[in-house]
Amino acid sequence: MAKLNVNGAVMEYEAEDDTPLLWVIREQLGLTGTKYGCGVAQCGACTVHIDGQAVRSCVYPASAVTAAQKITTIEGLSADGSHPIQKAWAALDVPQCGFCQSGMIMAAAALVRDKPKCTDADIDAAMTNICRCGTYNRVRKAIHVAVRGGDPASAGLAIERIAGSKA
């Protein structure tokens, strides 16, 4: 059996050499936060980190990952949603349908780790994920909020909270 280091735990799996990492993560390891979108690495719903780099797992063979490499899925980004990107996403109500959001969050987390003072041009270059709901403006704002310390008021969006809401 082959081994993968996923979210800090070494896990065994059995698959053909050309099996995409996405299917091993979802079907064999039971981590379903990483989504299947297009199957051709265009939409980014399947984005995970391998040694900190954002990778589209739908076309990346699981056999190409060694047990020494560290894979992080959306489940492993933070156990309680406390990653600055996750907090900014929630504060600015970024998701609509939410399907693409785990991949978006993983791409954004890799960006802010590599470029903590990212510009709009950096965001444009790194955030190539597709959102069918068109939440791109909120994605950009959330990334800026995360790198500026997490104050949602700095985004310049007029979002009112209803008393008792959890968001």
C-alpha positions as a Python dict, from the first residue, in 0.01 Angstrom:
ca = {
    (1, 'M'): (0, 0, 0),
    (2, 'A'): (113, 353, -79),
    (3, 'K'): (120, 627, 183),
    (4, 'L'): (30, 994, 186),
    (5, 'N'): (86, 1254, 457),
    (6, 'V'): (-248, 1435, 465),
    (7, 'N'): (-325, 1706, 719),
    (8, 'G'): (-43, 1582, 939),
    (9, 'A'): (-142, 1214, 941),
    (10, 'V'): (20, 940, 734),
    (11, 'M'): (-255, 744, 561),
    (12, 'E'): (-244, 437, 341),
    (13, 'Y'): (-427, 401, 12),
    (14, 'E'): (-440, 164, -280),
    (15, 'A'): (-494, 292, -632),
    (16, 'E'): (-370, 269, -989),
    (17, 'D'): (-67, 488, -1067),
    (18, 'D'): (-274, 730, -1277),
    (19, 'T'): (-550, 779, -1019),
    (20, 'P'): (-591, 1151, -949),
    (21, 'L'): (-503, 1265, -599),
    (22, 'L'): (-855, 1411, -570),
    (23, 'W'): (-1016, 1066, -586),
    (24, 'V'): (-779, 919, -330),
    (25, 'I'): (-846, 1212, -94),
    (26, 'R'): (-1225, 1193, -134),
    (27, 'E'): (-1299, 826, -190),
    (28, 'Q'): (-1030, 645, 5),
    (29, 'L'): (-939, 892, 278),
    (30, 'G'): (-1294, 1023, 325),
    (31, 'L'): (-1201, 1392, 312),
    (32, 'T'): (-1482, 1537, 103),
    (33, 'G'): (-1417, 1909, 147),
    (34, 'T'): (-1204, 1909, -168),
    (35, 'K'): (-1450, 1918, -458),
    (36, 'Y'): (-1462, 1776, -810),
    (37, 'G'): (-1554, 2049, -1054),
    (38, 'C'): (-1424, 2009, -1407),
    (39, 'G'): (-1170, 1725, -1405),
    (40, 'V'): (-928, 1918, -1627),
    (41, 'A'): (-761, 2157, -1377),
    (42, 'Q'): (-949, 2462, -1500),
    (43, 'C'): (-1198, 2548, -1223),
    (44, 'G'): (-984, 2501, -910),
    (45, 'A'): (-1254, 2343, -691),
    (46, 'C'): (-1008, 2060, -623),
    (47, 'T'): (-722, 2282, -500),
    (48, 'V'): (-508, 2140, -219),
    (49, 'H'): (-159, 2225, -97),
    (50, 'I'): (139, 1999, -154),
    (51, 'D'): (431, 2124, 53),
    (52, 'G'): (256, 2461, 68),
    (53, 'Q'): (199, 2499, -306),
    (54, 'A'): (-154, 2519, -444),
    (55, 'V'): (-215, 2219, -672),
    (56, 'R'): (-519, 2115, -875),
    (57, 'S'): (-567, 1763, -746),
    (58, 'C'): (-807, 1644, -1018),
    (59, 'V'): (-519, 1598, -1263),
    (60, 'Y'): (-232, 1536, -1022),
    (61, 'P'): (-159, 1162, -991),
    (62, 'A'): (-159, 1039, -632),
    (63, 'S'): (144, 827, -723),
    (64, 'A'): (342, 1147, -790),
    (65, 'V'): (320, 1244, -421),
    (66, 'T'): (569, 1088, -183),
    (67, 'A'): (495, 1005, 180),
    (68, 'A'): (748, 1273, 277),
    (69, 'Q'): (549, 1546, 105),
    (70, 'K'): (280, 1721, 308),
    (71, 'I'): (-68, 1751, 163),
    (72, 'T'): (-310, 1997, 319),
    (73, 'T'): (-680, 1988, 234),
    (74, 'I'): (-946, 2237, 339),
    (75, 'E'): (-1008, 2017, 645),
    (76, 'G'): (-645, 2061, 749),
    (77, 'L'): (-613, 2435, 688),
    (78, 'S'): (-743, 2494, 1041),
    (79, 'A'): (-940, 2266, 1267),
    (80, 'D'): (-1178, 2539, 1381),
    (81, 'G'): (-1199, 2780, 1087),
    (82, 'S'): (-952, 3019, 1248),
    (83, 'H'): (-723, 3064, 948),
    (84, 'P'): (-727, 3436, 855),
    (85, 'I'): (-861, 3359, 508),
    (86, 'Q'): (-1146, 3147, 649),
    (87, 'K'): (-1231, 3419, 899),
    (88, 'A'): (-1233, 3688, 630),
    (89, 'W'): (-1446, 3466, 404),
    (90, 'A'): (-1706, 3429, 679),
    (91, 'A'): (-1694, 3795, 784),
    (92, 'L'): (-1757, 3915, 428),
    (93, 'D'): (-2013, 3649, 334),
    (94, 'V'): (-1803, 3548, 34),
    (95, 'P'): (-1976, 3220, -59),
    (96, 'Q'): (-2307, 3202, -237),
    (97, 'C'): (-2360, 2841, -342),
    (98, 'G'): (-2027, 2756, -178),
    (99, 'F'): (-1922, 2476, -413),
    (100, 'C'): (-1599, 2639, -531),
    (101, 'Q'): (-1511, 2795, -199),
    (102, 'S'): (-1284, 2527, -52),
    (103, 'G'): (-1064, 2551, -361),
    (104, 'M'): (-1079, 2932, -354),
    (105, 'I'): (-980, 2938, 12),
    (106, 'M'): (-688, 2702, -49),
    (107, 'A'): (-563, 2912, -342),
    (108, 'A'): (-599, 3232, -137),
    (109, 'A'): (-421, 3079, 164),
    (110, 'A'): (-124, 2984, -55),
    (111, 'L'): (-118, 3334, -202),
    (112, 'V'): (-114, 3518, 132),
    (113, 'R'): (149, 3282, 270),
    (114, 'D'): (375, 3353, -28),
    (115, 'K'): (288, 3723, -61),
    (116, 'P'): (158, 3859, 268),
    (117, 'K'): (129, 4208, 120),
    (118, 'C'): (-34, 4097, -205),
    (119, 'T'): (-162, 4352, -452),
    (120, 'D'): (-463, 4334, -681),
    (121, 'A'): (-225, 4220, -958),
    (122, 'D'): (-96, 3940, -732),
    (123, 'I'): (-453, 3833, -657),
    (124, 'D'): (-543, 3838, -1027),
    (125, 'A'): (-242, 3621, -1110),
    (126, 'A'): (-296, 3369, -829),
    (127, 'M'): (-674, 3341, -811),
    (128, 'T'): (-756, 3160, -1132),
    (129, 'N'): (-1034, 2954, -975),
    (130, 'I'): (-1378, 2974, -1134),
    (131, 'C'): (-1682, 3078, -932),
    (132, 'R'): (-2007, 3032, -1118),
    (133, 'C'): (-2181, 3266, -874),
    (134, 'G'): (-1934, 3545, -953),
    (135, 'T'): (-1810, 3619, -601),
    (136, 'Y'): (-1479, 3752, -732),
    (137, 'N'): (-1519, 4102, -581),
    (138, 'R'): (-1581, 3956, -236),
    (139, 'V'): (-1293, 3712, -280),
    (140, 'R'): (-1059, 4003, -354),
    (141, 'K'): (-1194, 4201, -57),
    (142, 'A'): (-1160, 3900, 176),
    (143, 'I'): (-798, 3848, 75),
    (144, 'H'): (-724, 4215, 144),
    (145, 'V'): (-902, 4192, 480),
    (146, 'A'): (-700, 3884, 575),
    (147, 'V'): (-366, 4046, 494),
    (148, 'R'): (-464, 4368, 673),
    (149, 'G'): (-528, 4198, 1003),
    (150, 'G'): (-883, 4074, 966),
    (151, 'D'): (-1099, 4383, 1023),
    (152, 'P'): (-1399, 4340, 789),
    (153, 'A'): (-1471, 4714, 808),
    (154, 'S'): (-1152, 4768, 604),
    (155, 'A'): (-1317, 4596, 306),
    (156, 'G'): (-1554, 4884, 240),
    (157, 'L'): (-1856, 4656, 200),
    (158, 'A'): (-2188, 4749, 357),
    (159, 'I'): (-2277, 4427, 537),
    (160, 'E'): (-2526, 4441, 821),
    (161, 'R'): (-2561, 4162, 1070),
    (162, 'I'): (-2902, 4066, 1198),
    (163, 'A'): (-2918, 4027, 1573),
    (164, 'G'): (-2873, 3663, 1663),
    (165, 'S'): (-2715, 3559, 1331),
    (166, 'K'): (-2412, 3331, 1351),
    (167, 'A'): (-2229, 3470, 1050),
}
